[in-house]
Amino acid sequence: MEQDDRYVVRKKKKNKSTIAVIVIFTILCLSALVLIIILATDLFKAKENDNVNASGEYVAQSEQPTEKATEKKTEMPSTKATTEAPTTEEPTTEKQTEALPDGTKYEVPVACGDLYVLDGQLFNPCCAGHGTGDYYAGMVNYVGEKLPDNVQLYNVVAPTAFGACLSVDVQEEMIGNNQPELIDYIYSQIDPKNAITVKAYQNITRHNAEYIYFNSDHHWTQTGAYYAYQAWCDAKGIEAHTLDYFKTKHEFPGYLGYFYGLAGKPSFLSENPDTVVAYVPNGTNDMVFTDRDGNKIAWDVVRDYSGRDGSYVCFIAGDQPFVEIENPAINDGSACLLIKESYGNAFAPFLVDHYQHVYVADYRYYEGNVSKLVADKNIQDVIIMNNLEAIGGKRCDMIMAMFP
């Protein structure tokens, strides 16, 4: 009996030891599980934070912007990728208080002569690749480095009607790429120390339900140019004049532009031609241009074409090599130079009421030394303006040749 009691005691001690081991093991397992949960939670938060942009908004991983490095070019300064991703912020000069009608076209235009037509408007499918964009950005960087530190360079790349009025999906379906993406890419390759990029296409596209491009021509209307001007004012940090500010407004009906002939002179355009609307600067409408033979001719910033077929040439006498405008209402010595192709013609009049001196050089015909011009005229602001059909290597070379 005494032996049995000892056996029972030993058995109880053994059971207590077993229970203690089980309890300790269970505690260790639970501790490990808690640690795993904590680590997993921290990892998830870190992953989530990687997908939050500077504004605190969540961005899917597939949508995260990436930096695009640029190869160094031998024929010009390299394009310098900025550390900031391309922005699609809209200009702040126009208060975003109400949504505007969406004029984007979501159908694919049909062939019409050498062009395409949709809803009575002609389109020329065009959009270069990143290689062309790199060369263009390199040109802007080159000019920015050539200019003195006290001269501010602005660059405006304007979309055509194809890029501003057709949806991105339609653009992709027709030519495999799209203009908004290319403009963003070009701007990402321009060093902000060399130039301020003007976010024109966002403001233009936002107003694409309005009459911002001609139906029969490759140009924008002056209303389209106005929305680019608004974006430039935003980039410069000044207030844009409203269209109501301008005291004189002309309307020249009966305009049939360059596309009209390329499309085979369709009757839907001849029966419903475009109207050129033009706003005259308040400060002055006087200017002097130098023609291709070197003659200086007094002219109007906006020429009155009343009683004649409307024409885009009403703006600054068309594509002249050099234009000089002096605004007597301003006496602060301010001076601006616009380097442009024909899209700049409708844009130039909006500059007049901001400067005492406005100079316009068409890089296709101007043969002077712009570096010397900037110094001689004490020019503080230089604007390079091109539409997306005019950013090729030959055009870039013409601009760089102005800055020997």
PADREN-591672 format. One record per residue (C-alpha): y, x, z. Coordinates in steps of 0.001 Angstrom, whole numbers, plus 500000, padded with zeros to 6 digits. Example, Ala and Ser with C-alpha at 12.3 -4.5 7.8 and 13.67 -1.06 7.14 Angstrom:
# residues 2
495500512300507800498940513670507140
***
This chain:
# residues 404
500000500000500000502427502796500841501563504441497522502339501215495650505719500976497353506605504492496250505577503584492708507857500520492773510773502585494040510282505177491319510028502415488728513300500835489886515079504193489747513723504757486251514944501313485126518430501982486540518571505294484670517571503588481429520196500898481868522867503533482556521952505386479370522130502181477348525526501301478814526943504777478079525539504690474526527047501255473941530457502423475208530332505466472917529443503289469910532256500856470636534718503745471049533645505217467728534010501824466043537523501371467452538470504863466232537141504080462751539177500846462626542354502678463696541888505393461080541165502833458359544286500864459283546492503974459140545006504926455781545682501449454362549287501555455596549811504967454052548408503727450752550631500659450914553733502776451642553019504859448560553516501689446536556882500757448048559980501646446067563346502805447390564489499218447793561511498322449984559841496278447246556098496511446614555129497994443261551594497872441902550042501300441310549868500684437559553612500037437551554643503162439477557145505270437519556121508818436660558269511812435876558081512989432294558559516708431837560152517928428657559200521007426694561901523612426241563316523615422714564370526753420925567012525182418730568933523471421536569086523337425331566001521682426758566069518056427772566019517948431558563953515240433162565695513713436148563899513089439412564839509426439311562837506933437282564650505020434515566581502139435956566976498673434547569882497663436759572324495341435085576042496112435016577907494954438093581120494167436223579802490698435536578794488788438631575167487706438476575915484262439943574058482160437421571197482576435003572148482727431344570166480990428592567297483095427258567753483713423548564694485950423225562554485100420204558817485074420888557585484436417347556865487163414801559413487119411926558119486695408376558774489003405428561985488450403482562623491024400760562639494434402439563272492862405845561983490085408103563530486744408991563275484340411903565535481352412589567901482399409806568445485911411185567314489077409406565582491915411264564745495494410386561759496660412485562687500066413840561941502163416895561418505904416976558907507723419165559358509926422208559617513043420052562770511719418444563958510593421860563494514116423218565566515591420392568338513051420889568423513644424650568523517377423944571577516837421776573357514946424570572484517674427077573759520293424626577113518529424222577407518017427976576903521715428583579461522599425903582206520441427424584401521760430247583584520649433780586715518477433929585609516392430912583203513497431510580614512726428841579169509218428440576255508298426211575623504823424813572398504080422952572702500569421537569722498402420613569649496714417237568982493002416869565279493855416599565308495322420109567728492907421785566642489575420321562870489857419854560492489984422799558862493272423727555465491810422779556714490920419301558185494399418868554897495962419949552914493743417588555112494646414625555569498412415072553527499518418090556421500333420423559661498774421650563322499687421910563958499030425643561187501451426615562507504122424242566071503803425559564813504129429132562815507198428114565802508839426396567993508227429432565338509708431736565559512977429771569353513312429992570507515484432874573018513463434939575014516661435368575569516642431600576273512967430881576475509498432370574121507119430595575468503641429908572974500836430502574142498762427555570914497193426359570304495350429643573661493576429448573371492938425707569859491499426023570956489309428924573400487646426510571028487359423553571441483592423347575002484278422148576201485367418711575890489106419391574383490280416058575129489175412532572459487246410668573156489044407382574005492551408590572601495405410686575665495551412941576399493828416186579298491380416324582294492379418410580918490079421098577815492264421182580011495371421327581925493748424188578809493602426363578259497313425711581908497853426704581268495949429951578374498290430706580544501325429948583225500071432360580530499688434992579375503272434384582961504539434582583708502491437690586564500424436261587102496705435745586353495410432250588907493149430609587631489649429979587688488300426436590369485862427575592589488863428358593187489555424667596150487581423349595179487719419673591801486736418287590936486569414586588066484767412890587096485794409359584423483487407901582334484065404793580846487457405700577621488513403972576548491942405176574282494797404125571047492986404978571945490164402605571279492362399570568153493968401054566665490535401634567233489522397993570376487457398624568589484435400115570292481066399832569928480306403537572508483061404147574833482403401216574999478782402334575606479764405950577388483148405997578456485036409086581876484920410712583552488104411932585366487517415228587834490258416211589924490827419336593209492716418985594202495118421810597223493986423801598845497412424158599077498183420438597472497376417122598868500477415437596809503486414483596693506364412007593490507415410290592615510486408277590556509650405192587888511813403567590479513475401325592563514532404326595296511914403832596856510351406942597365506600406627599032504146409011596787501144409646595808498445412129593224498772414884592112495293413823593172494442410277593918490800409465591435489628406820592582486004406803592155484354403431589565486894402310585875487258402862585337488478406379584264492067406669583145494440409381585611496930407916588424495069409715587713497286412750589584500655412688589539500745408846585770501166408742584038504535408661586939506966408574586516510605409644589230510489412296591389507830413966594332508278416355595668505444418522598578505756420952599175502953423428602890502825424421602046500542427357600311503419429165602079506692430025599661508560432272598423511119429750594926509615429710592898510396426604589452509435425327587338510527422358584713508241420832582092510029418701580309507348416740578660505864413701579551502378412448578455500570415629581420502237417319583925500535415003583754497217416862583617499006420227586730501176419773589381498399420118588208497686423680589124501252424720592764500981423669594028499151426740592495501753429094594055504960427716597359506296426459595502508088423665592279507037421957590674509290419344587716508287417204585599510757415224582833509620412865580347512484413079579089511785409547582452512711408033584527514590410615584623518321409862586734519594412743585869521508415899585577518908418662585574521501421437589012522604420242590130518992419804589193518178423411591193521131424663594226520588422401594518516852423168593685517175426877590850514662426498589228513651429777586456511302428580584069511702425641581749508878424567578826509375422201577637506082420719574643505503418470572432502561417647568680503130417712568504503381413920570837506398414125569211508791416612567188510924414201567301514695414003569797514811411131572293512694413076571800514846416178572414517996414163575672516540412828576914515902416365575907519328417659577686520938414692580935519463416043580598521728419104580177525275417728
***
